[in-house]
Amino acid sequence: MHAADARAVEAHSFVAFPDMVATGLGDWVLRWEPQPWGRLRRRANSALAIGDPGMPIDTALDRVVDFYRSRQRRVIVQVVADSPIHRDLLGREWTPIRGADSQVLVGSIATAVARCAQVPSDHAPEPVVTGAADHVVVTLPVGSGAGALDDGWLYLHGLQVDPEHRRAGLAHLIVREMLRWGAGRGAETVWLHVETGNRPALRLYERLGLVPHHALRYLSPDA
């Protein structure tokens, strides 16, 4: 499960963005949402630069820049931390995007479900679970989260709880319901992106048995 390479793992997230248009550039993928809903999400509006672009790096980067600028979007490239392309972009003075570093965590969904204890509150609200064939949304009055299922991999994303209601077990409750939904549909692996500075989220997922798989960085030539 954890032996999957970073490029293969990242591809399991594409299903989470149904309006995303993906254009191949060798192993790289140019991703963008023509009509984004809500905020512009970097994961769906950046070039996934993992593997071989199938052409000289200078040509590939020129293609990336032209692709996003022709669509009036900021040029952003997502890379595996400390990979050759990451070091190459730093040498070309591409700028890391502040606060965007993230860690990819991966784990057994059976283990995560087993470790999901009941929320320690007699007054926890009942979550609303809205599921489709490969998507689920879990909502509370003060928070929500979403999951997307792709080839046995359950991708968790969009987890949020209103600041004044945090540290009450509600994030745990939302995650628990998403895990149960995925397990009930045959998911074997759970995974997600979490920003490296989000210590509460990292602690939650570590308690559920998720482990680091790879780290990601976003860079841009546009300061």
N, C-alpha and C positions, 0 to 999 in steps of 0.2 A: 504493500500500500504506500509506504513512505518513500519507496524507491523511484516513484514517478519523477521525471525531470520537471524543472520549473516551468518550461514551456507548456508541457502537457497539463500541469496543474492549473495554470492560468487560463487555459482554454476552457476549463470547466465553469468559469465565471461568465462566459459570454451569454449563456441562457438567461442570466439575471437581468440583462438589458435588452429586452425584445425590440426596442426601437433603434438599437445600435446597428450601424452599417460597418462591416469589417471588410477591408481590402487587403489581400495578401501582398507581401513584398518579400519573396523567399519565405523564410521562416518567420519573418516579422509580420505584424498585423497593424494596419492603420485603422484606428477605431474612431468613430464619431457618431454623434446623435444629431441628425438634421433638425429635429424639433425636440430639444431636451425638455423633460418634465421636471419642474422644480430647479434645483441648483445643478450646475454643470459638473458632472462627476468625472474626475480625472481618469478613473478606470475605464470609462466608456468614451473618452475623448482625448486619447493619447496614443502614441505609437508604442506597441509592445515590442521591444527590441531585444529578443532572446533568440539565439541561434544565428544562422547564416542568412543574410538578406539576399544572397544569390548574385551579388554585384559588389564592386569596390565600395568601401565604406563611405568615401566622399560622395559617390553617386547616390548611395542609399540615403544619406543624410540630406542631400539636396532634394531628393524625392519627398522625404518627410516634411521638410520645410515648405516646399511648394504645395503639398497636399493640404496642410493646415492653413497656411496663409491664404490660399485661394478660397478657402471656406470661412474666412474671417475669424479664425480661431487661433488662440495662443498655441505655439509649437511646444509640445510636451512629449518627452520620451520616457517610457518606463523601462527600467533595467534591473537586473539582479545586482545587488550590491557587490562591489569589488570584482565584477566580471570584466573581461577585456573591453567590452563596449562602454561600460561605466568609466573605466580608467581613460579610455580614448576620448570620451566626451569631456571629461574634466580637463584633459590636456588641450582640448579645443576651446576651453573657457566657457563651456556650457555651465549654467548655474543651477545647483541643487535648489529645489523649491522648498522653502522653509516650512517645517512642520508637517511635511508630507511623507517622511520615511515610514515604512510599514513593515510588519513582520507577517509572514504567512504561517499559520498554525494548522496542523493536520492531525487527525486522530480517528480512532475507531468509534463509530457511532454507537455500537453496542456498549462499549466502555463508558462513553459519555452519558448514555441513557441510564446506565446502572448507577452512575455517580450523582445523578440528579436527585438530591434530597428534596423533600417538601419545603416550600418556602416557609421560613419560621415566623409566620404571622397568622393569627386567627382571622385577620381582617383583609387578607389579600383578595383583590378583586378577581372575578372570574374572567380569564382571557377569552377573547373571541378569535377563533381560528377559521380563517377563510382559505381553503385550499383548492387548487386546480390540479391538472395532470402533473405539472412539473414546477408549480409555484405555490408558496404558502405565505400568508401574512398573518401575524399574531398581533392583536391590538389590545391595549388596556386604555382606560381613560387618560393615563398619564405616560404612555409609552407604546412602542411598537418595534417589531422586527420582521424581517422577511427571509425566506429561504428559497433556493432554486435547486432543482434536482437535475443532474446530468450524468447519465451512465453510472449510476450508483454512488455519485459524489453529491453530498448535500452542502451547498454553499450558503453560509449565513451572512447576511449583510443588513445594513440600515438599522442596527440595534440602537435605540435611544430611549432614555427615560428622562422626564422633566427634572431639571436640577434639584428642585425642592423635594423630590420624592426618591432621590437616590439613596443607596445604602439601606434599603428596606427589603432587599431580595426580589425586587420586581424584574430586574434584568435576568436573573436566574430563572424566574417563572416564564418569561417570554422564550428564553433559549430552550427550556425544558419542553415547552409545547412544540417548538419547531423540530427539535430532535425526535420527539415521539411521532410527529407527522412523517418525517423522513424515514424513520425506522419502519413504520407501518407500510411504506411503499418500497421497501427493499434496499434502502440506502445502506452502504457498508462503511462509508467514509464521510466524516464531517470536516469542513475546512473553512477558513475565513482569512480576511486581511484585518489587521488591527494596527493602529498607529503606535509606533514604538514608545511614545510618551504616555499612552493610556494605561497606566499601571492597574487601575481597578479591573479593566477588561482583561488584561493579561492574567491577572490572578484568577479571575473567574474561569477562563478557559484552561489554564494550567490545572485547576482543581478537577476539571472534567476530563483530564488526560490528554489534552492536545499538546503537541510538541512543535518546536520550530522546524520548518521545512526550508524556507529561504527568506531572505530579506530583499526588499524592493526600494528603489530610489526613483524619484522623478526629477528630470533635468530639463532645462529650457535654454535656448539661446537668447530668449527675450527677457532681459532683466526686469 
